[in-house]
């Protein structure tokens, strides 16, 4: 009888530890931050995605339905580093008591001007695409746990434990990333992309970033500009260009015709159209290695 009672008491204690009378309500302004909040917050956090995987993270045009979803939010997580140009105006409409947190604000930064017209530049020439560094995302897990603990002190140990578990998962992802990228020879480590978004990736993994300016616009460049782009690609030893879904196919075809440069599969640059952070990293690494690596 005693062992049975002990088991029941143990179950009740575990249930009590795992429950939270009122979930922390966290709104996110980037799909990767939604994944991060779920990884760290578990069942103590309700995540409301204000910017989803199908949206543009540079823009936020709230509808009445979106604002209703955010009612009662405790925290609003932004990527920061100037990515969201609308943050100053958003602060004025946040519900009373809600706190806006820029997850990227405490992370190491790289200089670099971004070619997206809607990036906010009060931060100076700071590259805002920090999530392409696995180490930066791992650090973000720790700071997110601290942010959640500040808002929900009773869950501090829970958030810390989940962040440590997630950090170990990211350790494995980083080891896999380095092992896979080792298949790309040094002479092929120039990453020609349609968007200046891979500075952190290149810095961390020994590549040279070469954003091909103008590939994402609708209008074809003039003959002199096109010749200059082709010359730059040839001089850099580029063998493949990695486009985006918004890349102009006519410009890409003009850049690669009769040059020996091929159009690779698209990379995920802004963290959208993906189910998770790990899925994005694996997709990008596999795509890069598939185009530039040795068998």
Residue pairs with C-beta under 8 A, 6 or more apart in sequence:
17 158
18 43
20 43
20 44
20 152
20 154
20 155
23 43
23 44
23 45
23 46
24 41
24 44
24 45
24 46
24 74
24 75
24 148
24 151
24 152
24 155
25 45
25 46
25 48
25 72
25 73
25 74
25 75
26 37
26 41
26 45
26 46
26 47
26 48
26 73
26 74
26 75
26 76
26 77
26 148
27 47
27 48
27 49
27 50
27 69
27 70
27 73
27 75
27 76
27 77
27 98
28 34
28 37
28 47
28 48
28 49
28 50
28 51
28 76
28 77
29 50
29 51
29 57
29 60
29 76
29 77
29 78
29 79
29 84
30 51
30 57
30 77
30 78
30 79
30 83
30 271
31 49
31 51
31 52
31 53
31 55
31 57
31 271
31 272
31 274
32 79
32 131
32 137
32 271
32 274
32 277
32 280
33 77
33 78
33 79
33 103
34 47
34 49
34 52
35 276
35 277
36 77
36 103
36 137
36 140
36 141
36 144
36 277
37 45
37 47
37 77
37 144
38 45
38 47
39 141
39 162
39 163
39 166
40 141
40 144
40 145
40 148
40 159
40 162
40 163
40 166
41 47
41 148
41 159
41 162
42 158
42 162
44 148
44 152
44 155
44 158
44 159
45 148
48 69
48 70
48 73
50 60
50 62
50 66
50 69
50 70
50 76
51 57
51 60
53 272
53 273
53 274
53 275
54 272
54 273
55 272
56 270
56 272
57 79
57 83
57 84
57 270
57 271
57 272
58 83
58 84
58 85
58 116
58 118
58 119
58 270
59 86
59 118
60 84
60 86
60 90
62 70
62 93
70 76
70 95
71 95
72 95
73 94
73 95
73 98
74 97
74 98
74 99
74 151
74 152
75 98
75 99
75 100
75 101
75 147
75 148
75 151
76 90
76 94
76 98
76 99
76 100
76 101
77 101
77 103
77 144
77 147
78 84
78 87
78 100
78 101
78 102
78 103
79 102
79 103
79 104
79 128
79 130
79 131
80 102
80 103
80 104
80 105
80 128
81 102
81 104
81 105
81 107
81 109
81 123
81 126
81 127
81 128
81 130
82 119
82 120
82 121
82 122
82 123
82 126
82 128
83 104
83 119
83 120
83 128
83 129
84 90
84 120
85 118
85 119
85 120
87 100
87 102
87 120
90 100
91 100
94 100
99 151
101 147
103 140
103 143
103 144
103 147
104 128
104 130
104 136
104 140
106 139
106 143
107 130
107 136
107 139
107 140
107 143
108 136
109 126
109 127
109 130
110 126
110 127
110 199
110 200
110 203
111 124
111 125
111 126
111 127
112 125
112 126
112 127
112 196
112 199
113 121
113 125
113 127
113 196
114 127
114 128
114 129
114 196
114 197
115 195
115 196
115 211
115 213
115 216
116 195
116 196
119 128
127 196
127 199
127 200
129 197
129 198
129 199
129 200
129 269
129 270
130 136
130 137
130 140
130 200
131 137
131 140
131 200
131 271
131 277
131 280
132 197
132 198
132 199
132 200
132 201
132 204
132 284
133 200
133 201
133 203
133 204
134 170
134 173
134 174
134 177
134 204
134 281
135 174
135 204
136 200
137 170
137 277
138 167
138 170
138 171
138 174
141 163
141 166
141 167
141 170
142 163
142 167
144 159
144 163
145 159
145 160
145 162
145 163
146 159
148 155
148 159
149 155
149 156
149 159
149 160
152 159
169 278
173 278
173 281
173 282
176 282
176 285
177 205
177 281
177 285
178 205
180 285
180 286
180 289
180 293
181 205
181 206
181 285
181 288
181 289
181 293
183 289
183 293
183 294
184 207
184 288
184 289
184 292
184 293
184 294
185 292
185 293
185 294
186 206
187 237
188 237
188 239
188 292
188 293
189 206
189 207
189 208
189 292
190 207
190 208
190 210
190 236
190 237
190 238
191 198
191 201
191 202
191 207
191 208
191 209
191 210
191 242
191 288
192 210
192 211
192 212
192 233
192 236
192 238
192 240
192 241
192 242
192 261
193 209
193 210
193 211
193 212
193 241
193 242
193 243
193 244
193 267
193 269
194 211
194 212
194 215
194 216
194 241
194 242
194 243
194 244
194 246
194 247
194 252
194 269
195 211
195 216
195 244
195 269
195 270
196 209
196 211
197 211
197 269
197 270
198 207
198 209
198 211
198 267
198 269
199 209
201 207
201 209
201 284
202 208
202 209
208 236
210 232
210 233
210 236
210 238
212 229
212 233
212 241
212 255
213 229
214 221
214 225
214 229
214 251
215 241
215 243
215 247
215 248
215 251
215 252
215 255
216 244
216 246
216 247
216 248
217 248
217 251
218 248
220 226
220 248
220 250
220 251
220 254
221 229
221 251
226 251
226 254
226 255
229 255
230 255
230 259
233 241
233 255
233 259
233 261
234 259
234 261
238 261
239 260
239 261
239 262
239 291
239 292
240 261
240 262
240 263
240 264
240 291
240 292
241 252
241 255
241 256
241 261
241 262
241 263
241 264
242 264
242 265
242 266
242 267
242 287
242 288
242 291
243 252
243 263
243 264
243 266
244 266
244 267
244 269
245 266
245 273
247 266
252 263
253 263
255 261
256 262
256 263
262 291
264 287
264 288
264 290
264 291
265 287
265 290
265 291
266 287
267 283
267 284
267 287
267 288
268 274
268 280
268 283
268 284
271 277
271 280
274 280
274 283
